[in-house]
Amino acid sequence: MHTEIAVRFGLSEEAPHLKQALTHPSFANEQRGEADNQRLEFLGDAVLGLCASELLYERFPDADEGSLTRLRARLVNAEALANWARDNDVAEALLLGRGAESSGLRGSTNVLADAVEALVAATYLDAGLGAARKACESILVPQLEQMDAGETRDPKSELQERVQAVRSDTPRYDVVDSGGPAHDRWFEVSARVGPREIGRGRGRSKRAAEFAAARAALSDPSWVEKVEP
């Protein structure tokens, strides 16, 4: 599993900081001499922020500082990073202590987001800024492709609010198809309320596909008729 993660981040399996990036503090506490990923997380957060800022600056040349700041907050947040980690098998590669494992921390949003940041830092330290930029692009671009500079909220939140104004229910998102090689996966997602589909979208991560499905629903006024009680 470390090999697959190394490939995704452009590293060799022997990269000096790879194991550390995947080592949760609970494991380091149980294994004397092991370094955990907290310091790497600190550095990776800064590298991700830089790369996200560069990508947004280039993609939205007319956006002002406030808009860019809001977009960056949506692009680089714990939930987004954790969803990428889930889609790319990071959880399975983590080294956790026995207590953390039994309490279900392997699937924790914060634990997964921290690991992604640590992996970015490992790439920066072991392969340089150019490799780190490529790693960040693989994480951020699928989300970036679903963003609009004029959006103040993500489309899933917007759709949920509108659906709940019509009926007491929450949209769900089902993966209906997927494909592509491991390094370039795509997903197709159906947004549904009750038994009815109200939108469908495709993206390079499950999250991006869910956003596309929500955006498709919002762009079709007839979805209201489909969800009315």
C-alpha positions in Angstrom: 0.0 0.0 0.0 2.9 2.4 0.7 4.0 1.7 -2.9 0.7 3.0 -4.3 0.7 6.1 -2.1 4.4 6.8 -3.1 3.5 6.6 -6.8 0.5 9.0 -6.3 2.9 11.5 -4.7 5.8 11.0 -7.2 8.0 9.4 -4.5 10.0 6.2 -4.3 8.9 3.7 -1.6 12.3 4.5 0.1 11.6 8.2 0.3 13.0 9.4 3.7 9.8 11.0 4.9 7.1 8.7 3.4 6.7 6.4 6.4 6.7 9.4 8.8 3.9 11.1 6.8 1.8 8.0 7.3 2.6 7.6 11.0 -0.2 8.8 13.4 1.0 10.0 16.8 -0.8 7.1 18.5 1.6 4.7 16.6 4.7 6.7 17.4 3.7 6.7 21.1 3.6 2.9 21.1 6.8 2.3 19.0 9.9 3.9 20.5 12.0 5.8 18.0 9.2 6.4 15.4 8.5 9.9 14.4 4.9 11.0 13.9 3.5 13.2 11.1 2.5 16.3 13.1 5.5 18.4 12.1 5.1 17.3 8.4 1.4 18.3 8.7 2.4 21.8 9.7 4.7 22.2 6.6 2.3 20.5 4.2 -0.5 22.9 5.2 1.7 25.8 4.1 2.7 24.1 0.8 -0.9 23.2 0.0 -2.0 26.7 0.7 0.7 28.1 -1.6 -0.3 25.7 -4.4 -4.0 26.4 -4.0 -3.4 30.1 -4.1 -1.4 29.8 -7.3 -4.0 27.6 -9.0 -6.8 30.0 -8.0 -4.8 33.1 -9.1 -4.3 31.6 -12.5 -7.8 30.1 -13.0 -9.8 33.2 -11.9 -7.8 36.3 -13.2 -10.7 38.7 -12.5 -11.5 37.5 -9.0 -10.7 39.9 -6.1 -8.8 39.1 -3.0 -12.0 38.3 -0.9 -13.3 35.9 -3.5 -10.0 34.1 -3.9 -9.7 33.8 -0.1 -13.2 32.2 0.1 -12.4 29.9 -2.8 -9.2 28.8 -1.1 -11.0 28.0 2.1 -13.3 25.7 0.2 -10.5 24.2 -1.8 -8.2 23.4 1.1 -10.2 22.2 4.1 -10.3 19.1 6.2 -13.4 17.6 4.6 -12.1 18.1 1.1 -8.7 16.6 1.9 -10.2 13.7 3.8 -12.6 12.9 0.9 -9.5 12.8 -1.4 -7.8 10.5 1.0 -10.8 8.2 1.1 -10.9 8.1 -2.7 -7.2 7.3 -2.9 -6.8 4.6 -0.2 -4.7 6.7 2.2 -6.6 5.4 5.2 -5.4 1.8 4.5 -1.8 2.9 4.5 -1.9 4.8 7.8 0.1 3.5 10.8 -2.1 3.7 13.9 -1.7 2.7 17.5 -3.9 -0.1 18.9 -6.2 2.3 20.8 -6.7 4.6 17.9 -7.4 1.7 15.6 -10.1 0.3 17.9 -11.7 3.6 18.3 -12.2 4.1 14.6 -9.7 6.9 14.0 -8.6 5.4 10.7 -11.7 6.9 9.1 -11.5 10.2 10.9 -11.8 13.3 8.8 -9.1 15.2 10.8 -6.7 12.2 10.8 -7.0 11.7 7.0 -6.7 15.4 6.3 -3.6 15.6 8.4 -2.1 12.6 6.6 -2.6 14.3 3.2 -0.9 17.4 4.4 2.0 15.4 5.8 2.3 13.5 2.4 2.5 16.9 0.6 5.3 17.9 3.0 7.1 14.6 2.4 7.0 15.2 -1.3 8.3 18.8 -0.9 11.2 17.6 1.3 12.1 14.5 -0.6 11.4 15.5 -4.2 11.3 19.3 -4.3 8.7 22.0 -4.9 8.0 21.0 -8.5 7.0 17.5 -7.4 5.0 18.9 -4.5 3.1 21.2 -7.0 2.2 18.2 -9.1 1.0 16.3 -6.0 -1.1 19.3 -4.9 -2.6 19.6 -8.4 -3.7 16.0 -8.4 -5.5 16.7 -5.1 -6.9 20.1 -5.9 -7.7 20.3 -9.6 -10.6 17.8 -9.5 -12.3 20.2 -7.0 -11.1 23.3 -8.8 -12.8 22.2 -12.0 -16.1 22.2 -10.2 -15.8 25.7 -8.8 -17.0 29.1 -10.0 -15.5 32.4 -8.8 -19.0 33.7 -8.1 -20.1 30.9 -5.8 -20.2 31.7 -2.2 -21.4 28.3 -1.1 -20.8 24.8 -2.4 -23.6 23.4 -4.5 -24.3 20.5 -2.2 -25.1 22.8 0.7 -27.2 25.0 -1.6 -29.2 22.0 -2.9 -29.7 20.6 0.6 -31.1 23.9 1.8 -33.5 24.2 -1.2 -34.7 20.6 -0.9 -35.4 21.0 2.8 -37.4 24.1 2.1 -39.7 21.9 0.0 -39.8 18.7 2.0 -38.2 17.2 5.2 -35.5 15.3 3.4 -31.9 15.4 2.5 -30.4 14.7 -0.9 -28.2 11.5 -1.1 -25.5 10.9 -3.6 -25.0 7.4 -5.2 -22.1 6.4 -7.3 -23.6 4.9 -10.4 -20.5 4.3 -12.5 -16.7 4.7 -12.3 -13.6 3.9 -14.4 -10.2 4.9 -15.5 -6.7 3.8 -14.3 -5.7 4.2 -10.6 -3.9 7.5 -11.3 -6.8 9.0 -13.3 -10.1 7.7 -11.9 -13.5 9.2 -12.7 -16.8 8.8 -11.0 -20.4 9.4 -12.0 -22.9 10.2 -9.3 -26.7 10.5 -9.1 -28.2 13.0 -6.8 -31.5 11.6 -5.4 -34.3 12.7 -3.1 -36.3 9.7 -2.1 -36.6 7.4 -5.1 -36.2 10.1 -7.7 -33.0 11.3 -9.4 -32.8 15.1 -9.6 -29.3 15.5 -11.1 -26.3 13.6 -12.3 -22.6 14.5 -12.6 -19.2 13.2 -13.3 -15.8 14.2 -11.8 -12.3 13.0 -11.1 -13.2 12.3 -7.4 -16.4 11.2 -5.7 -16.7 14.7 -4.2 -16.2 16.5 -7.5 -18.9 14.2 -9.0 -21.3 14.9 -6.2 -20.7 18.7 -6.7 -21.4 18.2 -10.4 -24.6 16.3 -9.7 -25.8 19.0 -7.2 -25.0 21.7 -9.7 -26.9 19.8 -12.4 -29.9 19.6 -10.2 -29.8 23.3 -9.3 -29.6 24.2 -13.0 -32.8 22.4 -13.8 -35.9 24.1 -12.3 -38.0 21.0 -12.7 -36.2 19.3 -9.8 -38.7 21.0 -7.4 -41.6 19.1 -9.0 -39.7 15.8 -8.5 -39.3 16.3 -4.8 -42.6 17.8 -3.8 -44.4 15.6 -1.3 
